[in-house]
Amino acid sequence: MVRGFNIMPIKHRLYKHPLYEVWKVMKKRCYNPNCKSYKNYGGRGIMIYYEWKDDFKKFYDWTMLNGYKKGLTIDRIDNDGNYEPSNCRFATRIIQGRNRRKQKNNTSGFVGVGLKKNRWESKIVILGKSKFIGSYNSAKEAAMARDKYIISNNLVGFNLQCSEGM
């Protein structure tokens, strides 16, 4: 205590860095039930890697070694996974917008796969145009065909969407 002021030790001087706000918002989404976005993060069980949760400097150090650049945003590769080193990357907002979880009315368990007339169909939407990939006996076959189509046509990371309900 110095002349009536409580001096807190400073672990870092990065509180004005843009990533500090990213880190704070990430924590709020995952751990604050009063946050508007909580239902899509903490409410679904999304958590933050234990080393990052209460230590901004560790989060900052990881970001500097793993692709952070101004203009990029943190993105969870698996939308059902946690904020952790093996599931995070930095991407443009366009690429991040492509990384969506499956629709609520999806019955197959796979993105881009739906049941139609007792057959499992796989589809993608590329730049707003629907592409029917095929009709299969099982949801797994349809998902594998979709993945194979994406890989063989070099569409990994491209603006792929799925049809409604898929």
C-alpha positions in Angstrom: 0.0 0.0 0.0 1.4 3.3 -1.1 -0.2 6.5 0.3 -3.7 4.9 0.4 -3.4 3.2 -3.0 -3.6 -0.5 -3.4 -0.9 -1.4 -6.0 -1.7 -4.7 -7.8 1.2 -6.6 -9.3 1.2 -6.4 -13.1 1.8 -9.7 -14.8 1.9 -8.2 -18.2 1.4 -4.8 -19.9 -0.7 -6.2 -22.7 -4.2 -5.1 -21.6 -4.4 -2.7 -24.5 -3.6 -5.3 -27.1 -6.6 -6.4 -29.3 -6.1 -10.0 -28.1 -6.8 -9.0 -24.5 -10.4 -8.2 -25.6 -10.6 -11.5 -27.5 -9.5 -13.3 -24.4 -12.0 -11.5 -22.2 -14.9 -12.1 -24.5 -13.9 -15.8 -24.9 -14.0 -16.2 -21.1 -17.3 -14.3 -20.8 -19.0 -16.6 -23.5 -17.8 -19.7 -21.7 -18.2 -18.9 -18.0 -20.8 -16.1 -17.6 -24.4 -17.3 -17.7 -25.5 -13.7 -18.0 -23.7 -13.3 -21.3 -26.0 -13.2 -24.4 -23.7 -15.8 -26.2 -23.3 -18.1 -23.2 -26.0 -20.5 -24.5 -23.8 -21.2 -27.6 -20.6 -21.6 -25.7 -20.6 -22.4 -21.9 -24.2 -23.5 -22.1 -23.1 -26.2 -24.6 -20.1 -27.2 -22.4 -17.4 -25.3 -24.3 -14.5 -24.5 -22.0 -11.1 -22.8 -22.2 -7.8 -24.6 -22.0 -6.7 -24.6 -18.3 -3.4 -22.7 -19.0 -5.3 -19.9 -20.9 -8.4 -19.6 -18.7 -6.8 -17.4 -16.0 -3.5 -16.4 -17.6 -3.8 -14.0 -20.6 0.0 -14.0 -21.1 0.0 -17.8 -21.8 -2.9 -17.3 -24.3 -1.0 -14.4 -25.9 2.2 -16.3 -26.1 0.4 -19.2 -27.9 -1.3 -16.9 -30.3 2.0 -15.2 -31.3 3.5 -18.7 -32.1 0.4 -19.9 -33.9 -0.6 -17.6 -36.7 -2.1 -14.5 -35.1 -2.1 -11.5 -37.4 -4.1 -8.3 -37.3 -7.4 -8.9 -39.0 -7.7 -12.6 -38.1 -10.0 -14.0 -35.5 -9.7 -17.0 -33.3 -11.6 -20.0 -34.6 -12.4 -23.4 -33.1 -11.8 -26.0 -35.8 -14.4 -28.3 -34.2 -17.4 -26.1 -33.2 -18.3 -28.6 -30.5 -14.8 -28.6 -29.1 -13.1 -26.4 -26.5 -10.9 -23.3 -26.9 -7.6 -25.2 -26.7 -4.3 -25.4 -28.7 -5.3 -28.5 -30.7 -8.7 -27.0 -31.7 -7.9 -23.3 -32.3 -6.5 -21.5 -35.3 -6.6 -17.9 -36.6 -8.8 -17.3 -39.7 -10.4 -14.5 -41.6 -14.1 -13.8 -40.7 -15.1 -15.4 -44.1 -13.4 -18.7 -43.3 -14.6 -18.6 -39.7 -18.2 -18.1 -41.0 -17.9 -21.3 -43.0 -17.1 -23.3 -39.9 -20.6 -24.1 -38.7 -22.1 -26.8 -36.6 -24.7 -29.1 -38.0 -28.3 -27.8 -38.1 -30.6 -28.5 -35.1 -32.9 -30.6 -37.2 -30.1 -32.8 -38.6 -31.0 -36.4 -38.0 -27.9 -38.0 -39.6 -25.3 -36.6 -37.2 -23.1 -35.5 -40.1 -22.9 -32.0 -41.7 -24.4 -32.0 -45.2 -26.2 -35.3 -44.9 -30.0 -35.8 -44.7 -32.6 -38.4 -45.1 -34.9 -38.2 -48.2 -37.3 -41.0 -49.2 -35.5 -43.6 -47.1 -32.1 -42.8 -48.6 -29.3 -40.7 -47.2 -28.3 -37.8 -49.4 -25.2 -35.6 -49.3 -25.0 -32.1 -50.6 -23.0 -29.0 -50.3 -23.6 -25.4 -51.3 -20.7 -23.7 -53.0 -21.0 -19.9 -53.5 -24.8 -20.1 -53.1 -25.3 -23.0 -55.6 -26.4 -26.4 -54.3 -24.4 -29.5 -55.4 -26.0 -32.9 -55.0 -23.2 -35.4 -54.3 -25.3 -38.6 -54.1 -27.8 -40.9 -52.5 -26.6 -43.7 -50.1 -27.9 -46.6 -48.0 -26.4 -45.1 -44.7 -25.6 -41.7 -43.3 -22.0 -42.7 -42.8 -21.6 -43.6 -46.5 -23.2 -40.3 -47.5 -20.8 -38.4 -45.1 -17.8 -40.3 -46.5 -18.8 -39.5 -50.1 -19.2 -35.8 -49.2 -15.8 -35.7 -47.6 -14.2 -37.5 -50.6 -15.9 -35.1 -53.0 -14.6 -32.1 -51.0 -11.0 -33.5 -50.9 -10.9 -34.7 -54.5 -12.2 -31.3 -55.7 -9.7 -29.4 -53.6 -12.5 -27.7 -51.6 -11.0 -28.0 -48.2 -11.3 -24.6 -46.5 -13.5 -23.3 -49.4 -16.9 -21.6 -48.7 -18.9 -24.7 -48.2 -22.3 -24.7 -46.6 -24.9 -27.4 -46.2 -28.6 -27.3 -47.2 -31.2 -26.6 -44.6 -31.6 -29.5 -42.2 -28.3 -31.0 -43.2 
